[in-house]
Amino acid sequence: MKTRANIHLGDSRDILKQYPDGYFNLIITSPPYADARTKHYDSITPEEFPDYFLTFHKELYRVLADDGSFVINIKDKVVDGQRNRYVWKTIMALNDVGWLCIDDYIWHKPNAMPGYWPNRLRDEWEYCFHLTKNKKFCMYQEAVQKPIGNWADKRLSNLSGKSAARHNSENESGFGRDLNKWVDKDFVLPGNVVSVAVVGKNMGHPAVYPISLPDFFIKLFSKEGDNILDPFAGSGSTAIAAIQLNRNCVIIDNKQEYIDVMKDRLKSLNCLFSEISVSDSSLKKVIINS
């Protein structure tokens, strides 16, 4: 399957106006965090960030398919000795304008940088929020299943007593388990904690997105031939993951030096890609024929 990547230099709020309603099956992105990477991107304070991010809402909502998903990787920060909750406020603001907040995924970083702080431990995780337009959306759980593990052979081989039938919680919490449903299964669903190592080498961008992170969500929320969008594309890792999984993608960033990084990375893949300016009147034709 020949896939295509369209690379845009500019503001996604303007560029996305040229794309049809419902064109993208999945939007996945990691926007510049509040008061972070100030030497590389315009800095937005934590207090301003929710309102700032809402300015992208209209076009992102419009171009997402009704059964599509929107995944945002972002992390809060410490301000004056405490965690500033601008991230939560941003997600709540998106909820208020129509987005459904389906679930929170955690990106666990097994190789997080060491350090010492007198009042907290080191950060080993970040949020990945899953939002949709509707309660019914595309989700391909079988694409991310994992082996059940060796423990199952012994534990499930001879069920008896309470283990042989559904066992409800004895404290009447409403929870329960039925181990019979695990018998003869080779694969099971993973949890909502995704363990992916951070990128440890300089690739021409201050915060390179590890390819395995978008890879997981692209598998989970899209199928081959679907259209993927990253409106804050950075180093282009979303495009790398999308192309390797036989999806088409559109990636946008407002810095020419990072557009150049994306192009260099995409040249190593067997895909069609083009850099399209905001004013390119042929864009609609490119979309239809790609």
N, C-alpha and C positions, 0 to 999 in steps of 0.2 A: 504494500500500500504506500503510495507516494503522499506524504503529508507536507503541509505548508506552514511556514511561520511568517507572519507579518510583523515587522519591527517599526515602531513609531517613536519619533523624537517629539516630545511636547507634553501638554497637559491632557490627561485622560478625560477630563470633563469636556474638553473641546473635541478631541479625536473620536470619542465614542459616539458623538452625534452623527457620524457618517455610517455607523453600523445599524442594521435593521433591528427591530424589536425582537427580543427573544432569541437572538443569534447564538449566544453562548450557553453551553450546557453546564459549565463550571467556571466560576471566578475564584481564583486562589491567589493570595498576595500577602506580602509582608511590608506594610507601609513604613516609612521612616518614623521611628518612635519619637515621642515628645522630647524635645530638648536633647536629641541625640544626633550624632553625625553632623554637627553644625558646620564643619568645614567642607561638607560634601553636599548637603541639602539644606533648603531653607528650614530654619528651626521654628517649631510650633510649641508653645508652652503647654504644660499639662492642662491648665485651666482653659486654654483656647482649643485644645485638640478635639473634643466632641463636636463642637460647632464647625470646626474646620473639616472634619471627616464627613459630616452631613452634607457638605457642598458637593460631594461625589455621589451621594445616594441616588439622586434622580436618574442619572444616566446608567449607573450600575444596575439599578432595579429594572430599568426599561430593557436593557440588552440581555438580561438573564432570562433563559427559558422558564416557563411557568413551573416546570418540574426540575429545574436546575438547583444548584447549591452555590453558596458563597462561603469560602473559608478564609478567615483572617488570622494570620499569625502575628502576635503582638505581645509586648511585655510591659508591665507597669514599672515605675522607677521610684527610687527613694528621694524624697524632697524634705529637707529639714528634719532628718532623722526618722521619718516614717514613710510607709508605702503610700504614694499618691494613687488614688483609685481612678485615674482618668480613663483607664481601659474599661473598667466596669461601666463608667458613665457613658462612654462611647457606645458600647453594646446596648445599653438601656435606651440611649437616644435613637439608635437604629430600630430597636423594637417599637418605640413610640411612633415611628413613621411608617411602620408596616412590615418590617422584617420579622420573621419568626426565629427565635433563638432555640434551635433544636438541641444542641449539645455543646459541651465544652470538652475539647481534647487537650491533652497535655503532651507537649514535646519534651521528652526527657533527654538530656544531654549527658551521655556516659563519660565524655571526655571534657566536661566543663573546666574552664580555667581555674586553677587554685588561687587562693587568696586568704586574707584574714581581715575580719571586721569585728570590732569589739562588741557589737550589739546584734549581730545576725550571722547566719551561715552563708556559704556561697550559693549563688543561683545555679541550679541544675535543670531548670525547666522554663518553658514559656507556654502561654496560652495558644490554642488554635480553636477559634470559635466557628461553629458551623451554623450558618443562617440560611433560610430559604424564603421563598415567596408564599409557599403553600404547605399544608401538612402532608400532602402526597408528593413525593419527589423521588427521583431516580437514585437508587442505592444498590451497588453490586457487591454485597457482602462476601459472596463466594470468591471474589477476586483478591481478598486480603486474608483469607483463612490461613491458619497456621497449624502445624502438627499438634495433635492432642498431647503428646509426650509419653515417655515410657512408664510414667506412674500408672497409667490407665490399665495396662495389662494385668497387674496384680490387684489393683483396687476394684476393678469391675468384673473380675473373672468369676466370682462366686458370691453374688449378692444375696444377703439373707437378713432376716429381722427387719429393722426399720429401713435398712438400705434397699430392701427388695420392693418397696413401694414409695409413693410420694410421702415425704416426711415434712409435715408442717411445723413451723417454729413452736416450741413448747411455751414460749412466753406470749403467744397469740399476737405476734407482731404483724402477721399476714404474709410473711416470707416463708418459703419452703424450698425443697429440692426433690428431684426425682432422678436418681442415678441411672435408672433404666434407659433414660433418653440419651445417655452417653455411651452405652454399649455399642460396640462395632463401629464407632466413629473414628476415622483416622485424622480428620481435621475439624477444628472448631473456630469460632469467631475470636479474634483478638480483643483485648480490652481497649479502652479509649486513652491509654497512655502509649505514645509512639516513641520508641527509643531510637534516636538517630544522632550519630556523632556530628559535632560541629566541624566545619571546614578548617583545617589547620595550616593552610598555605595561602600566600598572597596571590590572588587571582585578578588584581586590578580593581577591586571594589572593597570598601571598608567593612561590609557585612555580607559576605557571600552566603546565600541560602543553600544548604545542603540538598542535593538533588533528591535524595531518598525521602525527604519530607513531602514535597509536592507529589512525588511518585506515589506515596501511600494514598493521598487524597484523590489523585487523578484516577487511580484504580478503583477506589471506593465509590466515587460519585460520577464516573463517566465511562463510556465504552469507546472502542476503536472507531475512528472517524469523527468523533465529537469535536466541538470547538471549545478551546480553553482560553481564558483571558487572565493576564496579570497586569493590572493597571499601574503597579509600582514595581517594575520588573527588575530593577537593580542590575545584577550580573547575568540575568537570563536563565537562572536555574530551572524556573518553571517551564520555559520553552524546551530545555534539554530533556526534562522528564517527559513532557508531552510528546515530543517527536519520537523519543525512544519507545513510547507506548502506543505509537500510531494514532496520535491525535493531532489535529490542527491547532495552531495557537496564534494569539495576538498578544504582543508584549509592548508595553509603553513605559518610557522613562523620560524625564525632562533634562537629562544631562548627556551631552554628546559623548563624553569620555566613556560612559557606561554603555551607551549604544554601541560604541566600537568594541567594547569587551564582549557584548552579546554576539555581535557578528563574528568575531574571531572564534568564539566557542561553537557557534552553529556551523561554521565551515567544516568542522570535523564530522558532521552528521550527514547522512544521505537524505537530504530534504531540500525542498524549494524554500528559499526565503528571500524577502525583499524588504528594503527600507522605504516606507511610504510617508510622505510629508502630510501635514495637516490639510494642505490645500489641494491634494492630489484628487482631481475630479474623476479619475478612472477607478477609484477605490471600490465603488459599488460593483463595477464590472469584475474586478479582481475577486471580490468576495463570491459572487455568483458562479464564476467559472473555476474557482480553485478546487 
